[in-house]
Amino acid sequence: MNDHQSFQRFAALAAIISFPLALGSIVLPGMAMDFNMEASTNPALLLSVGADGANLWRWGMILDMFSYYLPFLPIALFLWGWLGPRNPDWVRFYTFCGLGYILIGATGAVILAAI
């Protein structure tokens, strides 16, 4: 198996694994807030979840980082290498934007997990 196919399988596996992690990143914060979605926009309700709720929220944000942001890194790099020769300027632009999304989103998830 050549390197291209190997990396393609790695990117596909990252996308597949991200799905159950994404479900966990939705369920854990929901459990922390007793599935009261108003708490996600009202900081006073969010602060009232206690230590157990804060732990669930933290793990939800960690799963958020590993499900919605980091799996896109190999996908973006694979698409850059695959589509790049066809239209290098646009592919470079979209890859740069995608990497920015990954960096900003993962940073936000880490900050929310730490706080």
C-alpha positions in Angstrom: 0.0 0.0 0.0 1.5 3.3 -1.0 1.7 6.4 1.2 -1.2 8.1 -0.5 -3.7 5.3 0.2 -2.4 4.9 3.7 -3.0 8.6 4.5 -6.4 8.4 2.7 -7.4 5.6 5.0 -6.1 7.5 8.1 -8.2 10.5 7.1 -11.3 8.3 6.6 -10.7 6.6 9.9 -10.4 9.9 11.7 -13.7 11.0 10.2 -15.4 7.7 11.2 -14.1 7.8 14.8 -15.2 11.4 15.2 -18.9 10.5 15.0 -19.2 8.7 18.3 -17.0 11.2 20.0 -19.3 14.0 18.6 -22.3 12.2 20.2 -20.5 12.1 23.5 -19.6 15.8 23.2 -23.3 16.6 22.9 -24.6 14.2 25.6 -22.0 14.9 28.4 -22.7 18.7 28.6 -26.4 18.0 28.3 -26.2 15.7 31.3 -24.3 18.4 33.2 -27.1 20.8 32.6 -29.9 18.3 33.0 -30.6 18.8 29.3 -31.7 22.4 30.0 -30.5 24.1 26.9 -31.2 27.5 28.4 -28.1 26.9 30.6 -25.8 27.0 27.5 -26.8 30.7 27.0 -27.2 31.7 30.6 -23.9 31.7 32.6 -25.7 31.8 35.9 -27.4 28.5 35.3 -24.2 27.0 33.9 -22.4 28.0 37.1 -25.0 26.2 39.2 -24.2 22.7 37.9 -21.7 22.0 40.7 -18.5 19.9 40.7 -20.0 16.8 39.0 -21.6 18.9 36.3 -18.4 20.8 35.8 -16.5 17.5 35.3 -19.1 16.3 32.7 -18.8 19.7 31.0 -15.0 19.5 30.9 -15.1 16.0 29.3 -17.7 17.2 26.9 -15.4 20.0 25.7 -12.5 17.6 25.4 -14.6 15.3 23.3 -15.7 18.4 21.3 -12.0 19.1 20.5 -11.4 15.5 19.4 -14.6 15.1 17.4 -15.3 18.4 15.7 -11.8 20.0 15.2 -8.8 17.7 15.3 -10.2 15.0 12.9 -10.5 17.6 10.2 -6.7 18.1 10.2 -5.8 14.9 8.2 -8.9 15.4 6.0 -7.8 19.0 5.1 -4.2 17.8 4.4 -5.4 14.9 2.3 -7.7 17.1 0.3 -4.9 19.7 -0.1 -2.6 17.1 -1.6 -5.3 15.5 -3.7 -7.0 18.6 -5.1 -4.0 20.9 -5.1 -2.6 20.1 -8.5 -6.0 20.9 -10.1 -6.3 24.4 -8.8 -3.5 25.2 -6.4 -4.5 28.8 -5.4 -8.1 28.0 -4.4 -7.1 24.7 -2.7 -4.4 26.6 -0.7 -6.9 29.3 0.3 -9.5 26.8 1.4 -7.0 24.6 3.2 -5.7 27.7 5.1 -9.2 28.6 6.1 -9.9 25.1 7.2 -6.7 25.0 9.3 -7.7 28.3 10.9 -11.1 26.8 11.7 -9.4 23.8 13.3 -7.0 25.9 15.3 -9.6 28.4 16.6 -12.2 25.8 17.3 -9.8 23.5 19.2 -8.4 26.4 21.1 -11.9 27.4 22.1 -12.7 23.9 23.2 -9.6 23.7 25.3 -10.4 27.1 26.9 -13.9 26.0 27.8 -12.6 22.7 29.2 -10.1 24.6 31.4 -12.5 27.1 32.6 
